């Protein structure tokens, strides 16, 4: 019986809803429930049905997919397994990940960082690790992220970033093309929607690796809003906490910024134990605005608008990359991945409520010294792009 080929048309491909659509000869268009579209070649080898990814629709056209499928059918006719024809020089994703970790070498400041990478990749990318790295497409990435995207949003964000870095590394090693199926912009953002069906919307945030370059860009700006955003980033503060900062709440001698319960999200008083750069910024601002009420006054000495920092990000053409609030997540990711600070210290620095009773016990002493040390290490990272070895590790006196 003759095989009927080329069943699909461009219009059918464009309008196809969730499901599998056969073009003939083993070529299928696969459409996920979220609308992601990719090409799959299905064939039998030694009695076993095998699936071979050919790439996402936005990267591989119908014409290109047919050419790839035709090449695979020719191999099968010659009794050659298409999956087995990949170059021996092309590793699996898991093997590429191992090489990526090795390549980091001394740039990763402590073993904890490497362990966290291994833990997330081993836990959430089991199927992905088996894929030849040149065949990883958006469907493979989606399959890894879907189970945790809404259940564990922070973890999912880190996993996506790590997958993207490994694939970027693989591209640099010429193991795959430059297209990165784990990229967010113009790619996964169309698959994993935020704030849909009552889901919580998460603030856009830069990866911590990008933060030092952003701070250099920010330092070159002279606007009051730039200094305000600097303080928010240096201290991990929320937008309204910085726009409402008052001189009567700041002790420049002690390096402490106190906030009353009414101004805090958790309705609990909070003290920021400033690092040296945050304190130096406030001392400079005191020379300019110290005679007034607010640290960053707006028109007629009134409180600065909450939109001031978003407007600044617009002018910097960065609003699609991050929000002012998003830098709290950036700080959290850095502290968790690059340092040894206990979770309670990180959470208290960010003025998060601590639900766990054991961790809440830390609050009795406020951990002022460790919280100041955390912000100091964060400041150093933002300036130098590297984290001090063993930052936050317990000392013998602890």
N, C-alpha and C positions, 0 to 999 in steps of 0.2 A: 504493500500500500504506500503510495507516494506521500511524502511529508509536505504538508501545506505550510509555506513560509510567508512572512511579511503580512500577518493578519492585522497588525495594529496600524493606526494612522497617527499623524502628529496631533490631530484634534482629539482623538480618543485618549492619547497619552496625557494631553493637557487637562482634560476634564475628568479623568479617571478618579473614582472614589476608592475608599479602602478595599483591598482585595488583591488577588494575583491575576494578571492578564497575560495570556500566552500569545507570543508572536509567532510561534512555531519553531520546531527544531531545537527545543530546549530553552529558548529565550523567554524570560518572563519579566514583566514590569511588576514590581512589588510596591504596593501602597499601604502604608501603616495607618492605623486609626487616627493618627495626628496629622496625616497628609504628606508625610515624607515619602519620596519616590526614589526607587533605585532599581538597578538591573540585576537579574540573577540568571545564571546559566545552570540548568539542572540536567544531570545525565546519570547513567548507570555505569558503574565500573566494578567489575568482578561481582556482579549481582547486588551491589549496594548503591542506593540512590545518593548522589552527592550534589551539594549546592556550592556554587562558586560565584562570589560577588564580582560584578563587573563595574561597579561605581554608581554614584548618585546621578539622578537625571540632570541636575543643574550642571554637572561636569561632563556627562557622557550622553550624547544625543541618541535618538533612535537609530540613526544611520551608523553611528560609531558602535553602538551595542550590537547591531546585526553583524558588523565586520568582526568584532571580537568573538561572537558566537560561532560564526562561520569558521574562524581559525581553530576554535576548540573542536568543532565537528570533524575537521580535517585530521586533527591529532587522534581523535577517537577512531576514525576510519583506519588509521595506521597503527592501531592498538597501543596508543600512548595516552596515559592519564593526563589531562590538562592541568590538574593541580600539581602533578609531579614534575611539570616542565619548568617550574620557576627556578631561577638560578640558585645554585647552592650558596651564592653570596648574599641572597636575600633572607634575612632572619625572620622569625615570627615576631609579633609585637612583644611577647614576653622576653625574647632574646634581645630585641632592640632596647627594651627597658633596662635590662641588665647592663648593656653597653652604655646607655645614657647615664646610669648611676656611676659607673666607673669613670666616665668622662668628667663628672663634676669634681672629683678629687678633692683638693683642699678648699675649693670654693664653698663647700658645705661645711659650716663651722662646727658641727657636732654630729655624733652618730645618731642622735635622736631624730634628726631631720631625715636621714636615709631610712631609718626604721619606719617612720611614718609613711614615707612614699611606698615602701614595700608592703606595709599593712593595707593601705587603701587599694593599691593595684591588685594585690593577691586576693583581697576580699571582694571587690566590686568588678573586677575585670577578668574573671576566670576564663570565660569563653573568648574574650578579646585576646588574651595572651596567646591562644593557640593559632590565631589567624596570621598568615604571612603578612608582614607589615605593609607590603605594597598593595595588598588587597583590602585593607581596612577601609570601610566606607562609612557614611553617616548612619546607616542602619545598625552597624556593629556598635558604634558609639552610643546611639540611642538605646540599644538593648542594655548596655551597661548602666546608663544613667536613669532610665525610666523607673526602676523599682525604688529609687531613693530621691528622685528630684523634688517631690513634695514632702515626703516623709522625713528626709534629712537634707534640707536645702543647703546648709553650709558645707556639709560633707560632699554633696553632689557637685557643688561649685568647685571645690578643690579637686575632686576627681576629674572633672572636665578639663580644668587647667593642666593637670598632670598628663592626661592623655594627649592634649594638644602639644605639650612640650616634648613628649616622647616622639610624636609623629613629626614635629618640626625638626627634631634631632635626626630622625630617619631620613627626612628629605635632604638635610645638609650632608648626610653620608651617601646620598644618591641611591638610597634603597627604595624610594618612592618619589612621586611627583610633588610639586610644591603645594598643591591643594591640600588643605588641612580640614578633614571632616569634623574635627572637634572644635573648630572656630565658632565663636558665638555670633558675631556680626554676619548678617546676610546668610546665615546657615542655621545653627541650632535655635536661634531666637525665633524662627518660624515654626519650630517643633514644640519647644517647651515654653508655653505661654505663662505669663504671670498674672495674678489677680483674676483668673478665670474661675467660674463656678465656686466663688467664695474662697479660693485659695489665697493665701497671704502673699502680698507683693513684697519682694525684697529689693532693697536699695542697690542700685548699680555701684560697683566698687572696683577700684584698680587692684591688680595683684600686688602683693607687697614688693615684688621685684621691680615694679614700675614706679614705686613711690619716690625713691631718691631723685630720679630724673624729673618727676612732677614738682618736687619741692624746689629744685633749682630753677625750673621755669617760673614757679610762683614767686620766688625771691626776687626775680628780675622786675616784678611789677610793683608800682608805687602806690596803688590805690589802698584806701583804708580797708576795703573788703578783702584785699590780699593778705593783710596782716591778721585780719579776723579769721580767715580760713587757715592761715598758718597756725594760729593758736589752737583752733579746733583740731587740727591734725596732730600737733605736738602733744596735746593732752587727751586725745580721744573723746572730746566733748561733743554733745549734741548741738545742733544749730541754735536752738532757742537759749541754750545755756551760755553760748558765746555772745550772741547778740544782746543778751540781757546782763552780761557781766558788768558789775558795778565796783567802783574803787573801794567802797566801804567794806566789801567782802574779801578784799585781797590784802594780805600781809606780805609786803615785799621783803621785809627783813627775814621772816621765817620761810618765805617761799611757799606760802599756802594760799589757796583760793577756796574759800568756804561758800557753800551754797545752802540756802535754807530749803526746808522740805517742800514748801509751796512752789518752788521753781523747778523741782525735779520730777521726772516722769514717774518714779516709784514713790513719790511723796515721802521721801526720806532724806534728811539732810546728808550732805556729802562734802568731803574735802578733797581737793586735788593737791597732791604733794608734787609741786612743780620740779621739773628737771632744769638744768642750768640754762638751756636755750629758751625754754618757755618763760623762765623768770627774766632773762635778758630782754626778751621781746616785750614783756609787760613793763619793764623799767624804761625802755625807750618810749613806749606809748604813754607812760606817766608824764614824761616831759612835754608831751603834746596835749594830752587830754586830762591830766591829773587834777585840774581845777574844777572839772565838771563831775557829773554823777556817773555816766557810763564810760566804760573803757573805749568803746567804739561808738561814739555818738553819731546820730544821723542829723537831719536838718533841725535847726533850733535846739540842738542839744538833746533831742529825743532819742529813744532807743532805735538802733539800726533795724531796718526791715529784714525779715527772715529771707526775703528774695535776693538780698545783696550778694550772697555767695553763689547762688545759682546763676545770677546775671554775670558774675565774674567768670564762672565756668563756661558760660555761653561765649563770652569774649575770647576766652582761651581755646574755644572750639573743643572743649572737653566734656560738655554736658552729656554726650552720648556714652562717654566712658565711665563716668562716676558721678556721685553726688557728694555733698559735704558730709552727709551722714554715713555714706558708704566707707569713709576712711576709718570708721570704727571697726568695720569688718576687716579692713586691710591690716589694722593694728592687731586685731585678734588673730588673724591668720599668721602674721609674723611671729607673735609671741608663742603661739602653739607649735609652730613648725621650726622656729629658729632658736628658741630659748628653753630653759628648764624651769621657768617660773610656774608655780602651782596654779591650777585653774582658779582657785579662790582669789589669788592675788590679781590675776587678769580680770576676773569678773568684778572685783571691787574697784579696780582702777577705772573701769568703764561705768561704774555706778549701777551695775546690774543687781537685781535682787537675787540672793543666794537661797535657793529652796532647800538644798541638802543640809540637814542639821549638822553634820560633821564639818562641812565647809563653812556653814554659818558661824560656827564657833570661832573662826578666824576673826570675825568682825569685832569681837571683844577687844582686841588689841589694835584694830584698825590697820595693822601691818604697814605703818607709815614708811618705814625705811625701805621695805621691799617694793612698795608701790612707787616711791620716788626713784628707786634704782631701775625699775621697769621702764619708766618714762625716760630716764637718762639713757638707757641702752637703746630705746626706740629713737631718740634724738640722734644718737651716734650712727645708727643704721641709716636714717634718712639723710645724713650728711655724707657718709662714706660708702654706703651700699653694702657694707659687711657687718656681721654681728660678732661682738666679742665672744671668743671661745668660752664655753661654760657659763654664758650669761644666765643668771637666775639659779644656778646650781647651788644647792645647800652648802654652807660652809660648816666647818667643824663646830663652830660656836652655835650654829642653828640647831 
